[in-house]
Amino acid sequence: MGVFTTSHEQVVYCHDRPSGLRAIIAIYSTALGPALGGTRFYPYASEDDALHDVLDLSRGMAYKNALAGLDLGGGKAVIWGDPDKDKSEALLRAYGRFVQSLGGRYYTACDVGTYVQDMDTVAKETRFVTGRSESHGGAGDSSVLTAYGVFQGMRAAAEHRWGSPTLAGRRVGIAGLGKVGKHLTKHLIDDGAAVVATDVSERAVEWVQSTYPQVDLVDGADKLVAADLDVYAPCALGGALNDETVAALRAKIVAGAANNQLAHPGVEKLLAERDVLYAPDYVVNSGGVIQVADEIDGFNFARAQQRAGRIFDTTREILQLAAAEGVPPAVAADRLAERRMADVGRLRTILL
Ligand SMILES: NC(=O)c1ccc[n+]([C@@H]2O[C@H](COP(=O)([O-])OP(=O)(O)OC[C@H]3O[C@@H](n4cnc5c(N)ncnc54)[C@H](O)[C@@H]3O)[C@@H](O)[C@H]2O)c1
């Protein structure tokens, strides 16, 4: 994918040879405000792979931030390297100086391979960073509101499908009991749902056995997909929904935290053909970005939680729009995001 064949506003290569920093910052859109998106630190096989990832991820953030109701555009950064071997104070601070050099067009945060402590280090060189540790006035672990938002999106899907916004009495399958999956398990159990789960990590399995002995465990995501479920919640890696899993799926709703759940374009149509209601991933998992975005104004948990609660209304609106226009929910979500970017972004043409 070449930069000029996409619609990105700006792509910046950042290189600091002594510290080993090789980063790419991509700004997809600033129509709604400064671009916000995390920094992924990952050992890509090639520079092309890194560019491809950052272009995809920054576009996704523009859509996610737009539907989260944030006055923020979409951006993302990748640092090409192995976080376990290559991360150092000098490298992170060099990266922070490049973020600062963009003058506020891009705000960074955590992503795969970067943590709140890393953002504290980046913050020594730039004001345009969020997702810092609580001791530095940051929002802390974003999985808390991510899980809360997924639960709200799932409630809206339940209402659309079964007429009532609750998971009480439903069987919900969670693939991935990580940071988000754990919080989601609690929300569902508190709501009266029966939870079935799977995880490849022994530690995660032991955690659920000791914390929620009523949770049924199955061995592997394939078994979970084929289990007798009302709702399937992918909360591990991307690509959970492909031709095979959609064919095997028995749940009537899919709503989960994982990013990029649709393995390829067209899966959203397969889901619709099988009458599976799909609550789009980037809509229901936006609680995390809502949490870190709140930090820009001085973090207030109650305010951030209230904003994340609106994921219920947004999901409901998307499902209704999809039904009215006869398109899959993923298409309706994209249309709504594009509409907000155009309608609200256009207001800047009114000279102040
Ligand atoms: N944490 C957030 O705020 C946030 C925000 C938005 C989206 N997400 C997305 O949600 C997903 C979960 O995030 P997280 O923060 O909980 O990550 P995490 O790394 O804490 O948890 C992921 C869990 O999935 C398990 N897992 C991995 N492969 C698996 C497999 N094949 N089958 C079953 N389990 C498997 C891991 O063992 C781990 O317990 C990710 O896709 C992430 O990108 C997270």
The ligand as an SDF file (V2000), in Angstrom:
LIG
                    3D

 44 48  0  0  0  0  0  0  0  0999 V2000
   -7.1460   -3.2580   26.6920 N   0  0  0  0  0  0  0  0  0  0  0  0
   -7.8620   -2.3600   26.0550 C   0  0  0  0  0  0  0  0  0  0  0  0
   -8.1810   -1.2820   26.5740 O   0  0  0  0  0  0  0  0  0  0  0  0
   -8.3710   -2.6630   24.6630 C   0  0  0  0  0  0  0  0  0  0  0  0
   -9.0470   -1.6360   23.9700 C   0  0  0  0  0  0  0  0  0  0  0  0
   -9.5680   -1.9150   22.7040 C   0  0  0  0  0  0  0  0  0  0  0  0
   -9.3670   -3.1640   22.1290 C   0  0  0  0  0  0  0  0  0  0  0  0
   -8.6750   -4.1330   22.8310 N   0  0  0  0  0  0  0  0  0  0  0  0
   -8.4910   -5.4430   22.1910 C   0  0  0  0  0  0  0  0  0  0  0  0
   -9.1280   -6.4340   22.9850 O   0  0  0  0  0  0  0  0  0  0  0  0
   -8.3750   -7.6550   22.9280 C   0  0  0  0  0  0  0  0  0  0  0  0
   -7.9990   -8.0700   24.3360 C   0  0  0  0  0  0  0  0  0  0  0  0
   -7.2270   -7.0520   24.9470 O   0  0  0  0  0  0  0  0  0  0  0  0
   -6.5740   -7.2510   26.3940 P   0  0  0  0  0  0  0  0  0  0  0  0
   -6.0770   -5.9150   26.7880 O   0  0  0  0  0  0  0  0  0  0  0  0
   -7.5180   -7.9980   27.2720 O   0  0  0  0  0  0  0  0  0  0  0  0
   -5.3450   -8.1770   25.9960 O   0  0  0  0  0  0  0  0  0  0  0  0
   -4.6080   -9.2640   26.9230 P   0  0  0  0  0  0  0  0  0  0  0  0
   -3.3290   -9.5430   26.2400 O   0  0  0  0  0  0  0  0  0  0  0  0
   -4.6040   -8.8440   28.3480 O   0  0  0  0  0  0  0  0  0  0  0  0
   -5.5720  -10.5430   26.8270 O   0  0  0  0  0  0  0  0  0  0  0  0
   -5.6880  -11.3660   25.7400 C   0  0  0  0  0  0  0  0  0  0  0  0
   -5.9890  -12.7680   26.2790 C   0  0  0  0  0  0  0  0  0  0  0  0
   -6.2840  -13.6240   25.1690 O   0  0  0  0  0  0  0  0  0  0  0  0
   -5.6300  -14.8570   25.3800 C   0  0  0  0  0  0  0  0  0  0  0  0
   -5.4630  -15.5300   24.0900 N   0  0  0  0  0  0  0  0  0  0  0  0
   -4.5250  -15.3000   23.1390 C   0  0  0  0  0  0  0  0  0  0  0  0
   -4.7100  -16.1320   22.0920 N   0  0  0  0  0  0  0  0  0  0  0  0
   -5.7960  -16.8670   22.3800 C   0  0  0  0  0  0  0  0  0  0  0  0
   -6.4900  -17.8990   21.6950 C   0  0  0  0  0  0  0  0  0  0  0  0
   -6.1030  -18.3190   20.4800 N   0  0  0  0  0  0  0  0  0  0  0  0
   -7.5700  -18.4530   22.2850 N   0  0  0  0  0  0  0  0  0  0  0  0
   -7.9700  -18.0390   23.5170 C   0  0  0  0  0  0  0  0  0  0  0  0
   -7.3530  -17.0680   24.2160 N   0  0  0  0  0  0  0  0  0  0  0  0
   -6.2750  -16.4950   23.6530 C   0  0  0  0  0  0  0  0  0  0  0  0
   -4.3450  -14.5050   26.0770 C   0  0  0  0  0  0  0  0  0  0  0  0
   -3.7990  -15.6250   26.7720 O   0  0  0  0  0  0  0  0  0  0  0  0
   -4.8090  -13.4020   27.0310 C   0  0  0  0  0  0  0  0  0  0  0  0
   -5.2440  -13.9190   28.2720 O   0  0  0  0  0  0  0  0  0  0  0  0
   -7.2000   -7.3590   22.0060 C   0  0  0  0  0  0  0  0  0  0  0  0
   -7.5470   -7.7320   20.6930 O   0  0  0  0  0  0  0  0  0  0  0  0
   -7.0480   -5.8650   22.0800 C   0  0  0  0  0  0  0  0  0  0  0  0
   -6.4500   -5.3310   20.9110 O   0  0  0  0  0  0  0  0  0  0  0  0
   -8.2010   -3.8950   24.0770 C   0  0  0  0  0  0  0  0  0  0  0  0
  1  2  1  0
  2  3  2  0
  2  4  1  0
  4  5  1  0
  4 44  2  0
  5  6  2  0
  6  7  1  0
  7  8  2  0
  8  9  1  0
  8 44  1  0
  9 10  1  0
  9 42  1  0
 10 11  1  0
 11 12  1  0
 11 40  1  0
 12 13  1  0
 13 14  1  0
 14 15  2  0
 14 16  1  0
 14 17  1  0
 17 18  1  0
 18 19  2  0
 18 20  1  0
 18 21  1  0
 21 22  1  0
 22 23  1  0
 23 24  1  0
 23 38  1  0
 24 25  1  0
 25 26  1  0
 25 36  1  0
 26 27  1  0
 26 35  1  0
 27 28  2  0
 28 29  1  0
 29 30  1  0
 29 35  2  0
 30 31  1  0
 30 32  2  0
 32 33  1  0
 33 34  2  0
 34 35  1  0
 36 37  1  0
 36 38  1  0
 38 39  1  0
 40 41  1  0
 40 42  1  0
 42 43  1  0
M  CHG  2   8   1  16  -1
M  END
$$$$
